[in-house]
Amino acid sequence: MEWKSIVPLAVFIPFISTAQNKIQERPNIVVFLVDDMGWQDTSLPFWTERTQWNNLYETPNMERLANQGMMFTQAYGCSVSSPSRVSLLTGTNAARHRVTNWTLEKNKSNDDKSDVIQPPDWNINGICQTYGIAHTYQVTSLAQILKDNGYHTIHCGKAHFGAKDTPGENPYHLGFEVNIAGHAGGGLASYSGAENFGNRTDGQKSPLQAVPDLDKYWGQDIFVTEALTLEAKKALDHAQKLDQPFFLYMAHYAIHIPIQKDMRFYQKYRDKGMTEIESAYASLIEGMDKSLGDLMDYLEINGIADNTIILFMSDNGGLAATSRSSVLHTQNSPLNSGKGSAYEGGIREPMIVSWPAKVKKQSKNDEYIIIEDFFPTILEMANVKKYNPIQPVDGKSFVPLLTGEGNPSKGRKLYWNFPNVWGPSGPGIGATCSVRDGDWKLIYYYDSGKKELFNIAEDIGEVNDCSDKRTDIVKRLSKDLGQYLRRVDAQRPTFKNTGHPTLWPDEV
């Protein structure tokens, strides 16, 4: 009897207390990813001054998030969607993982036609978790590692990691325990619940871009942005019942085309004198911002805001580079060009991080980071100290930038490789590779051998090409870029007239 009365108190109670403490020490993590959002598509200025766009758009919840955390003024993604999303989930640079353009259908490239070059045989099927799938990059995803280390993992919204009818199409296969509306599609057929989000009910085949899983909202006057937010909150209701932290990957389809009117916000922008399409675009932005605010409200109401990290990011620049005037609805000024471009307008993104008690409120960081850095950063935030993914990790944790304890960007170079033909024409669009080293950025065009050099600190709009004046820097960065691309086994196009590969930047 004495043994029974002593052992439970001495052995088991301390063990339970320790387990509870470990749970409390591990923060919840929300990645809030926006689709095609430009650096200036917000009332929150990421430049040194406000622009006319900051005065037109209304994103009060981005401002609210920035007030409780840190803004990054030089956060970079890739110039199109799938490469950025794959790099976020894998920590791998796009030059290495070779998912360099957007994916959709199995074994089908989405490259446009060129009279000069043929794009390489890139990983058109995206990523997957298993061996033997053609044209894929096998990975251990961020979600899988978090799941294996005790996190409840939720995917909500746009996936775009793998092509249709491949394992990577479904977020379940990449470590997400919950998947809401994520599939192979990178765009969406319709934002409107009244239009069933593009799904057909007449027996005809639905388009590939029809949004799945949200049939309970079909026929209703609701936007997909709102429907996804409601479903995310339901998933968080369940997550709170579990004795484990959660990872919510909230990846909105907004603000990708088609540009449709969210009537909750549309008229106010018309009243500002904006055109119909500009007002519709602005309404998509504010609808996205409302979703952010609703999730922040949820965290506060449920008493978990103080133990939840929020990382806000866009996958690529706003659609401002195209010459197709029918879809011109935004500008990235003072940045040059937009989505699909090697210029800053295609790759520089709005980014905010809120980490209660860790990140100084209302702070700003001007060091540069890149999308693959999210992978090691989030794992460090989650206190996952040991992990061994199949793929190499190129990203660097930016936790020291958040806490003020170091600068991993000092002396670092950033690299991009896009050996593809995206489609629309515009400034900086083409098969390119590029490198950022401090203030200098070199862009190399595979088809022509042309090189451009810009001092980003002095010329954020990339209008003054310094390649003729600073040949020493061009030579140094060309050598560095060429060596990097070979080291990671990157791809390059071939010339159609000869069948020979294009030259590396240090061969020109």
N, C-alpha and C positions, 0 to 999 in steps of 0.2 A: 504493500500500500504506500509506503514511504517513497519507493522508487517511482511509482506512477505520479505522485504529487510533485516530485521535483523535476523530473526529466522534461516534461512538456514546457515548463516555464524556462528552464535553463537552456534548452536546445532549440525548440521550434519557434518560440516567439521572436528571438533575435533574427532568425533566418527569414521570417516573413517581413520583418521591418526592413531588413537590408534589401530585399527584392522590391519592396514598395519604393524605397529611396532611389533605386536604380531606374525605375520607371519614371519617377518625377524628374530625374536629372536628364532624361532624354527628351528633347523638345519635339513637338509636332512640327511638321514642315509642309508648307504650301508653296508650290511653284505655280505662279500665275503667268501663263504664256499667252501672248496675243499674236494673232496671225497678220502679217503684212503691215504692222504699225510703224509708221515713220517716226523719226526722232523729233519732229515738230508737230505731230498729231495729238497735241495735248496742251492744256493751259499751264502746265508745269514746264518752265523753261530749262532745258538742259544745256543751253549755251550761256555765255557770259552776259547776255542781254535778252530781253523779251523780243519776240518777233510778232508780226501781224497774225501769224497762225496761233501763237499762244493766246492772243487776245480774242480770237474767234472761237476756238474750241473750248468746251467746258468739261473738265475732268477733276471735279473737286475731291474725289476719293484717291486719285493719284497724288494730289497735293496733301491729303490727309496722311497717306502712307509715307510720303517723303518727310512730313513733319515728325513722324515717329521713328525715322530711320535714316538711311544714307542713299543719296543719289549717286550714280556713276555716270559721268559725262562722256566717257570714252569706252562704252561697252560694245563689243562687236559680236556679230553672228556671221553666218554665210549669206550670200546674196539671194538664195532661194531656200525654200522651206525644208525639204527632207534632209539636206546635209546638216542644217543647224539642229534639227530634232535628233538626228542620229548622234551627232557630236555631244549633245547634252546628255543623252542616255548612256553613252559609252566612254566619254572622256577622251575620245580619239579625234584627231584632226581629220578633216574631210579628205585631204591629200592621201592619207593612209587608209581610211575605211572605204574610199572609192564610191560612196553613195553621193556623187557629186552633182546630180540633178534631181528633179522631183520624180517620185515613183507613183505608179498607179496600177497598171495591168501587168500580169506575169509575163516575163520574157519580152517585154515591149519597151523600147526606148522612147522617151518623150522629147528627144532632141529635135530641134527644127532643122531644116535643110540649109546647107551651105554649098556654094559653088567651089569653095576653096579647100575646106578641110572636112575630114570625117572624124567625128568624135570617137574616143576609145571605147573599148568593150567594158564599160563601167558596171558597177553593181546595181543594175536596173531593178532588181527585186528587193533591194533594201537590206535590212538586218534580220537575223533570226537567231535562235538559241541552239540550233542543232546542226549537225554535220550534213554534208551531201546535198545541200540545196543550191542549185546553180545560180550564179550571179548574186550571191548574198555575202554579207560579212558576218561571220559568226561571232557572237558577243555574250558576255555576261552583263546584263543591263543594270543600271543604277537601281531600278525598282527591285530586281531580283536580289541584289546584295542587301538592300534595306529590309526586304521581306525575310531573308535568311538571318538577319540580325534583330528580328523581333518587331519590325514595323508592319502595321496594317497598311497596305498599299492600294490607292484608289486612283484610277484613271478616269477623267471626265472630259469629253470633247474630242478634239481632233488628234488623231494618232499620226498617220502618215509616215510610219516607220518602215513598212514593208508592202510589197505589191499584193494585189488581190490573189487569193488562192495560194499564198505562201504562208509559212508559220508566223512570220513577222507582221502579217496583217492584223493579228489579234493581240491586243495588249496582254491578255491572259498568259500568252506564251512567253512574255518578257518580264514576268514577275509581278504583274498587277493582279491583286485578288478581286478587285472590282473594276469592271469596264463599263462606262456609260458613253455610248455613241461613238466609240473610237473604232475606226476601220481603215481601209486602204485609201479612201478618198482624201485628197488634200484640200479641195474646195468644198462647196456645198451647192446643191441644186436650188435650194430656197431657204431663206431665213424664216419663212412664215409657217406657223402652225396651221393657218387656214389653207395653205397649199401642201399640207402634210410633209413639210420640209423636203419636198421634191419626190416623195414616194407616190407611186401610182396605185390606184384602187380599182382600176377598170380592167384588170387582167393583163395589161401591157407591162412589159419589163421596166422596172424603175431605173433611172440613170445611175451610173456608178457613183456619182457624187451625192445621191440622196442620203440624208442623215439617218442612220439606223437607231433603233431602240427607243425612240421617243413617241411611239404610236399612241400613248395615252393622251398626248396633246394634239393629235391630228384633228383638224377641223376647228381648232380654237384660235382665238385672236391673241396669239402669243408669239414672241420671237424666240428663235432657238437659243439665243444668249440667256434669256430669262428661264427657259425650260431647263437648260443645263445647270443653271445656278440652283434652281429648286431641287433638282436631282442630287446635286453635290451636297446640299444641306441635309438631305435625307440620308445620304451615305455617311455623313459626319455624325448624324444622330446615332447610327448603328456603331460607328467607330468609337464613340464615347462609352459604349457599354462594354468594350473590350479592355482588358488590362494591359494595353500596349499603346505606344505612341502611333500616330498616323502620318502617312505621307500622301498628300493630295496633289496630284498633277492636274491642275485646272487649265486645260489647253483649249482656249476658245477658237471657234471657227471665225468669229469676228476678228478683224474687220475686212476679211477677204471679200473679193467680188463674188456674187453679184451685189451691186450697190442698191440695197432696198431701203425703203423708208421705215424707220422705227417711229411710228406716229406719236409716241410718248414724248419725243424730243425734236421731231422734224420741224415743226412750225417756228420754233424760236430762232432757228438758223435762217429760215426764209425771211423772218422779220429783221434779221441783221443784214439783209441784202445779198445773201449767198444764193448761188444758182440752185436749181432743183437737185442736180446730182451732188453738188458740194454739200447741200443741206442734208441729203440722205446719208452721205458719208459721215458727216458730223454726228448724225443721230446714231449711227453704228458705234462710233467712238464713245459717245456718252452712255449708250446701252452697256458696252463693255465695262465702262467705269462704274456704272450702277452695280454690276455684278461684283466688282471688287469691293465696293462699299457694303453690299449685302453680306459678303463672306466675312468682312471685318466686323460687322455688327454681330454676326452669328458667334464669332469667337469671343466677343466681349460679353454678350448676353449669357453665354454658357460658361463663363468664367475660365476660359482657357487661352485667352489672348496673351497673357503674360508668359505662357510656355509654348508659344507658337511662332515660328519664323515664317516670314513671307518674302519670297523672291519674285519680283515682277520683271518681265523681260518680253521682248518681241523676237520673232524668229529671223526676220529680215526687214529691209527697208520698205517704206511705203511705195505703192505702185505709181511712181512719178516719172519713170524713165521712158515709158512706151511712147511711140509716135502715133499710136492709135487714139485719135482725139476723142473717140466715143467713151473711153474709159479714163480719161484724165479727170481726176477728182481731187487730187491732193498735190502738195508741193513739199519738198524736204529742205527748201532754202533755209539757212545758208549752205547746206550741203548740196553737192552736185549729184544729179540723177536720182535713181531709186532702185527698186527691186530688180535683181538680175544684173546689176552693175557692180564693177569693181571699185567704183568711186564710193566715197563715204555715205552717200545717200542710199546705197544698196546694202551696206553692211553695219552702219552705226545705229545702235538701238537705244530706246529708252529703258533704263534699268534702275530699280529701287530695291533695297533690302531693309527689312525691318526685323531686328533681333532684340527683343526686350532685354534690358540690363546688360547687353553686350555691345550694341552699336549706339553711338552717340546720336541723339535726336537732332533733326534738322542739319545733318552733316552732308558734305559733298566730297566726292573723291574724283580727281582728275587723272588718275593713273589708268592705263588701258588693261582690259581683260578681254577674253574671248569665250565663246559659248562652251567649249569643252572644259573650261574651268569649273563649271557648275558641278560636274561629277565629283572631283575630289573635295570640293568645298562642302557640298551637302553631306558627304560621308564623314567629313571632319566635324561638321555641325552635329551630326547624329552620334558622335563618339564611336564610330566604327573605325577602329584603329588598324585592323588587319583584314585585308581582302586580296584576293588573287584572281582578277578577271582574266578571261581568255585573251582579251585584246590588250595591246599596249595602251597606257594612259598618257596622253600628251598634255592634258590640262594641268594647271597648277592651282592649288587652293588659294582663294583670295580672302580667307579668314583673317590673315594678318592685316589686310587693308581695312577690314571691317572693325577690327579691335584696336588698330593703331599700333600694333606690335611688330610691324615689318612691312617690307615692300617687295613682294615677289615679282612685280613688273619691272623693277630696276634692272637694266641691262638685258632685258628679254626681247626677243623678236617674235612677231606674230606672222603666221603664214596662211595663205589662201590658195586653193587650186580649183579652177573651174574650166576643165578642158572640153567644155560642152558648148552647144549652140542653143541658147535659151529660147529665143523666139522674137519678141518685139525688139525693134531697133531703138537706139538711144545712146546718150553719152556713157562711155565706159562699158558698154555691153559687148560681149564677145567672148571667145575662148581665151581666158586670161589666167595668169598666176601673179601673185603679188606678195610683198613682204613689208611689214611695218617695223622700223627700228628707231626707237626714240621718236624724234619729230619727223623723220624721213619715211616716205612711203614710195616704193617702186612698183609700177604696174608693167607687166610684159604681155603683149598680145601674140598668141601663138601663130596666128595666120599671117601676119605681116612682119613679125619681128620687131615691131615698134615698142619703144620703152618710154615711159613717162615717170618723172620724178617730182614729187611734191613735198614741200615743207608744211606739214599739216598744222603745226602750231601757228605759223604765220599766214597760212593760206588754206583755211578750212574748206573753202569752196572749190579747191583744186582747179584753179583757173590759170595758174602760172607754172607751166612745165619748166623745171630747172634742169632737165636732162642734158641740154647742150652746155650749160654753164658749170655744172658739177659732175663732170665725167668721172671724177675719182670716186664719188659716192655711187654713181650708176654701176661702175665696174665692181666695187666692193659688194654691193647688195645683189648684183646679178650672180656673182660667184656664190654668195651665201645661199641665195634662193635656189640656184641650180643644184648645189650640194645637198640641200635639205630635201628637195623633191626626189633625188636619187636615193637618199638614205631611207626614206619612208616608202620607197617603191611606188611613187606616184605615177599617174598616167598622163599622156599627152596625145593630142590628135595626130592624124596623118594627113599629108597632102593628097588630094584626090588625083592630081595629074601625074604624080610619080609613085604613089603608094608608100613613100618614105615618111618616117615620123618627122614632125616639126622639131625644130631645134630647141634645146633647153636655153634658158635665158643667158647662161654664161658661155654659150656657144655662138652667140650673135655678136 
